[in-house]
Amino acid sequence: MDGVDPIHTARNFVLFLISQKGLTPEQREAAVSYCYSATPTPPVQSEIKNLKITTDSRPMILFEKFGYTQRGGVYISVSLVSFSSFLSDPDPSLFGFFLISEENLIQAIYESQQQTPSPNGNAACVLLSPYILPLFTFRDLYQTSPDDYKYNRSYPITRPDEYSLYFANCAPKSQVSMVVHTEMFNTRPDGSRDYLSTGQAPVPSIYLAFALAYTVFLAGWIYLFLFKNRLSAHRIHHFMAGLLLAKALNLFSATEDQHYIRVTGTPHGWDILFYLFQFLKGILLFTVIVLIGTGWSFLKPFLQDREKKVLMIVIPLQVVANIASVVIGETGPFIENWFTWNQVFLLIDIICCCAIIFPIVWSIRALRETSKTDGKAARNLAKLTLFRHFYIVVIGYLYFTRIVVYALKTIASYKYRWVSVAAEETASLAFYIFMFYMFRPVEKNKYFVFDEEEEEEAQAALRDEEFEL
């Protein structure tokens, strides 16, 4: 499972299985949970969790996924357990927890699809599959603690792989309530626990490196452009400084969040700061792109009504997107609406990405129209070149961070999940550097200083309509 292609093929195979008509609800639930477990959540965490499940009738519940080394373990504690069925008293052995690797999950789903249902119409229980690593069933709970309905136990993991922790309910038309405490961890050579999945181990260092890079970036921007060249600075450049500050603080809080999770299993409040600065960074990023796209403050001192409407759409959507991000990051597939929140987040993100493109397109078209009447062909050609480059880079940035990064998360081996984080942050830093350099405050911008020959060439270029999108 170290390669890339086998996991990608396996995921496609699960999607194929989901489309088959013969799948029981239990099989379909496991397959859907498997596919959604690759949905990007900021940041990926495997901390100690305390969960409460109330009258849940789902046949399969995915709690979390974790990449193990040769020395790892899982600790589970359940309490206040109760279950009931509309048909009859269910067998406690039909409820239980188990671990399963990605590869074996495919085999288990496929095997159960091929099996013939029992005479009463019930599908074979996944707890009986040879492909799972069973932990315990409710029968064990009643044998060890028949009065207080509690059970806790640690299980060592000695085979390196990425395992998913599931709860299975094989009793038809039954509901379960319980309080669950889970800890998934690797063990360091000194015996201490590491609560970050093996593929996430380098992530705190990656976040710290980029946080320092943005801090240096911010200091240079303030000194070189907002202080030394303050006469040429516009309001948009102060917004851009705010964006850099929010991005740096977001990465610093993500560093501390991941560090404390790795050491103690809990974020110690750093997750609150992470989401706060992520919220500010998200709103500022989309706002800055829209304002630059309109040419606000450095080309014109006001916004048109349609440009204001774009901001009025993007900013509230970013608020909803960040609420969805918090729900996704702080809960997990064990809540019934988790998949819906993922879909909401992805839909809103797509809408915002599309919305911020319009002001850039409008600016390009407006500059083309202006070039036909104001007699400043070279200046307009330079502005068109600037905005056209910005348009292309924004499209490339959105494509890479939304499509390519997601593909890396999906197809990469669990040992290399950090690669997608590094790739996303590298692309973001490159985009920030380009955007800030192209729209920096300068006294005599090279784009707008021309001689007569360049003016004639610009007129010819504009006549050729090279800037049609």
VENLIN-V963053 format. One record per residue. N is the residue number from 1. SS is DSSP state (H for helix, E for strand, C for the rest). OMEGA is omega as a letter, one per 40 degrees, with the letter a starting at -180 (none if undefined). Layout:
N|SS|OMEGA  N|SS|OMEGA
This chain:
1|C|a  2|C|a  3|C|a  4|C|a  5|H|a  6|H|a  7|H|i  8|H|i  9|H|i  10|H|a  11|H|i  12|H|i  13|H|i  14|H|i  15|H|i  16|H|a  17|H|a  18|H|a  19|C|a  20|C|a  21|C|a  22|C|a  23|C|i  24|C|i  25|H|a  26|H|a  27|H|a  28|H|i  29|H|i  30|H|a  31|H|i  32|H|i  33|H|i  34|H|a  35|H|a  36|H|a  37|C|i  38|C|a  39|C|a  40|C|i  41|C|a  42|C|d  43|C|a  44|C|a  45|C|i  46|C|a  47|C|i  48|C|a  49|E|i  50|E|a  51|E|i  52|E|i  53|E|a  54|E|i  55|E|a  56|E|a  57|C|a  58|C|a  59|C|i  60|E|i  61|E|i  62|E|i  63|E|i  64|E|i  65|E|a  66|E|i  67|E|a  68|E|i  69|C|i  70|C|a  71|C|a  72|E|i  73|E|i  74|E|i  75|E|a  76|E|i  77|E|i  78|E|i  79|E|a  80|E|a  81|E|i  82|E|i  83|E|a  84|E|i  85|E|i  86|C|a  87|C|a  88|C|i  89|C|a  90|C|i  91|C|a  92|H|a  93|H|i  94|H|i  95|E|a  96|E|i  97|E|i  98|E|i  99|E|i  100|E|i  101|E|a  102|H|a  103|H|a  104|H|i  105|H|i  106|H|a  107|H|a  108|H|i  109|H|a  110|H|a  111|H|a  112|H|i  113|H|a  114|H|a  115|C|i  116|C|i  117|C|i  118|C|a  119|C|a  120|C|i  121|C|a  122|C|i  123|C|i  124|C|a  125|C|a  126|H|i  127|H|i  128|H|a  129|C|i  130|C|a  131|C|a  132|C|i  133|E|a  134|E|i  135|E|i  136|E|i  137|E|i  138|H|i  139|H|i  140|H|i  141|H|a  142|H|i  143|H|a  144|H|a  145|C|a  146|C|a  147|C|a  148|C|i  149|C|i  150|C|i  151|E|i  152|E|a  153|E|i  154|E|a  155|E|i  156|E|i  157|E|a  158|C|i  159|C|a  160|C|i  161|E|i  162|E|a  163|E|i  164|E|i  165|E|a  166|E|i  167|E|a  168|E|i  169|E|a  170|C|i  171|C|a  172|C|i  173|C|i  174|E|i  175|E|a  176|E|i  177|E|i  178|E|i  179|E|a  180|E|i  181|E|a  182|E|i  183|E|i  184|E|a  185|E|i  186|E|a  187|E|i  188|C|i  189|C|i  190|C|i  191|C|i  192|C|a  193|E|i  194|E|a  195|C|i  196|C|i  197|C|a  198|H|i  199|H|a  200|H|a  201|C|a  202|C|a  203|H|i  204|H|i  205|H|i  206|H|i  207|H|a  208|H|a  209|H|a  210|H|i  211|H|i  212|H|i  213|H|i  214|H|i  215|H|i  216|H|i  217|H|a  218|H|i  219|H|i  220|H|i  221|H|a  222|H|a  223|H|a  224|H|a  225|H|a  226|H|i  227|H|a  228|C|a  229|C|a  230|C|i  231|C|i  232|C|a  233|C|i  234|C|a  235|H|a  236|H|a  237|H|i  238|H|i  239|H|i  240|H|i  241|H|i  242|H|i  243|H|i  244|H|i  245|H|i  246|H|i  247|H|i  248|H|i  249|H|i  250|H|a  251|H|i  252|H|i  253|H|i  254|H|i  255|H|a  256|H|i  257|H|a  258|H|i  259|H|a  260|H|i  261|H|a  262|H|a  263|H|a  264|H|a  265|C|i  266|C|a  267|C|i  268|C|i  269|C|a  270|H|i  271|H|i  272|H|i  273|H|i  274|H|a  275|H|i  276|H|a  277|H|i  278|H|i  279|H|i  280|H|a  281|H|a  282|H|i  283|H|a  284|H|a  285|H|a  286|H|i  287|H|i  288|H|i  289|H|i  290|H|a  291|H|i  292|H|i  293|H|i  294|H|a  295|C|a  296|E|i  297|C|i  298|C|i  299|C|i  300|E|a  301|C|a  302|C|i  303|C|i  304|C|a  305|H|a  306|H|i  307|H|i  308|H|i  309|H|i  310|H|i  311|H|a  312|H|i  313|H|a  314|H|a  315|H|i  316|H|i  317|H|i  318|H|i  319|H|i  320|H|i  321|H|i  322|H|i  323|H|i  324|H|i  325|H|i  326|H|i  327|H|a  328|H|a  329|H|a  330|H|i  331|C|i  332|C|a  333|C|a  334|C|i  335|C|a  336|C|a  337|C|a  338|H|i  339|H|i  340|H|i  341|H|i  342|H|a  343|H|i  344|H|a  345|H|a  346|H|a  347|H|a  348|H|i  349|H|i  350|H|i  351|H|a  352|H|i  353|H|i  354|H|a  355|H|a  356|H|i  357|H|a  358|H|a  359|H|i  360|H|i  361|H|i  362|H|a  363|H|i  364|H|i  365|H|i  366|H|i  367|H|i  368|H|i  369|H|a  370|H|a  371|H|a  372|C|a  373|C|a  374|C|i  375|C|i  376|C|a  377|H|a  378|H|i  379|H|i  380|H|i  381|H|i  382|H|i  383|H|i  384|H|i  385|H|i  386|H|a  387|H|i  388|H|i  389|H|i  390|H|i  391|H|a  392|H|a  393|H|i  394|H|i  395|H|i  396|H|i  397|H|i  398|H|i  399|H|a  400|H|a  401|H|i  402|H|a  403|H|a  404|H|i  405|H|i  406|H|i  407|H|i  408|H|i  409|H|a  410|H|a  411|H|a  412|C|i  413|C|a  414|H|i  415|H|a  416|H|i  417|C|i  418|H|a  419|H|a  420|H|i  421|H|i  422|H|a  423|H|a  424|H|a  425|H|i  426|H|i  427|H|i  428|H|a  429|H|i  430|H|i  431|H|i  432|H|a  433|H|i  434|H|a  435|H|a  436|H|i  437|H|a  438|H|a  439|C|i  440|C|i  441|C|i  442|C|a  443|C|i  444|C|a  445|C|a  446|H|a  447|H|a  448|H|i  449|C|a  450|C|i  451|C|a  452|H|a  453|H|i  454|H|i  455|H|i  456|H|i  457|H|i  458|H|i  459|H|i  460|H|a  461|H|i  462|H|i  463|H|i  464|C|i  465|C|i  466|C|a  467|C|i  468|C|i  469|C|none
